[in-house]
Amino acid sequence: MNCLSPSILAADFKTLGEQIRQLDEAGAQYVHIDVMDGAYVPSISFGMPVIKSIRECTDRMFDVHLMIEEPIRYIDDFVEAGADIITVHAEACTHLDRTIDEIKAKGLLAGVSINPATPVSEIVPVLEKVDMVLIMTVNPGFGGQKLIPYTLDKVRELKRIVDQKGLKVDIEVDGGVTLENVEQILDAGANVIVAGSAVFNGEIEENVHRFLHVLNS
């Protein structure tokens, strides 16, 4: 099943609750929440209080993407805030296995992410443990970047490995996704699509409907 996960990093925070309700009513299955610490990536975004405050706006899946160093330190906090799936960066975890195990032990879905320059081979050892792999198609830390073309080769490679192993692992793509390239991303093997600016710039509900039309066709 193909799912849309709009990234609230591109939302207007003056009306964040209302915009999340619009995503919900338009049919977006996930809400993508980028947490950045100013250390693993240059930017700082938001943390547990914001997540907890918007949890009451929707019952959609909270797809929490931790771009932070040693995220194992904060798993309990994000569970309490209302996360449904927590994705951590392989590059940011000293003990990736232990971090994934901690997420799963809390009853949440676990994801692992890799940056554009990180090979897929780095996460093959943990594929049987995770529910989702997030392939970053831009270098993390800033919204509004253009998709790096070679990253779609990584999506294809990951899709081949997942199929060969007979695993049920979602493949998520985040970075530079637009209505113009989303079909190409789906064809490469992704089934969870993160879009920020392409959803929140303009009419949110109309943009969600356009994405879902492509995802469901």
C-alpha positions, 0 to 999 in steps of 0.5 A: 500500500502506498502512503503519503506522509506530509512533513510538517517542517514545511507547515505554517506553525501559526496554524499548525493544528488546523493544517494537520486537521486538513491533512487528516480530512484530505486523507493523508495516512501519516504525519511526518515529524522531523526532529532536528537537534542542531548537532547531527544536522545544522538546524534545530526544529522542534521536540516533544512538547510540539508533538504532544500538543498536536497529537490531539489533532489527529489519529493519523500515524505519527511518523517521527524522524529523529535527525539527532545524535544518539536517539536512544536517549530519548525513545521514552520521551517520544513514546510518551509524546505520541509517536507511532513509528520512530525512525533513527539514522544509522549514522547517528547511532553508536549501537544501531541494533540496541536502539532499534530493539529499544523502540520495538520494546516500547511497542512502536514501529521502528525505522532506520534512515540513511543519508544519500552518501551512505550505502544500502549495505550499511543497513542490511544487517538490521533489515529483518528487525525494522518495519521501514527504511527511509532513504534520504534523497537530499542531505538532511537538515533543510527543507526545499532541496532538490532530489539527488538523482542517484538516490533512486538507485539506492531505492531500487537496490533496497527494493531488490534486497527486501524482495529477495529476503521476502521481508515486509519492510516499507520503503520511505523516501524523503527529500525533494519530492514533487508531483512531477517526480513522485511517479518515478519514486514509486516506480523505483520501489518506494511506498511511503512518500514524504512531501513537505513544500509540495503539500503545504505550499498552496491549497493543502487539501488539493495538494494531498488529493493530487498526491493520493491520486498518483499514489493510488493509480 
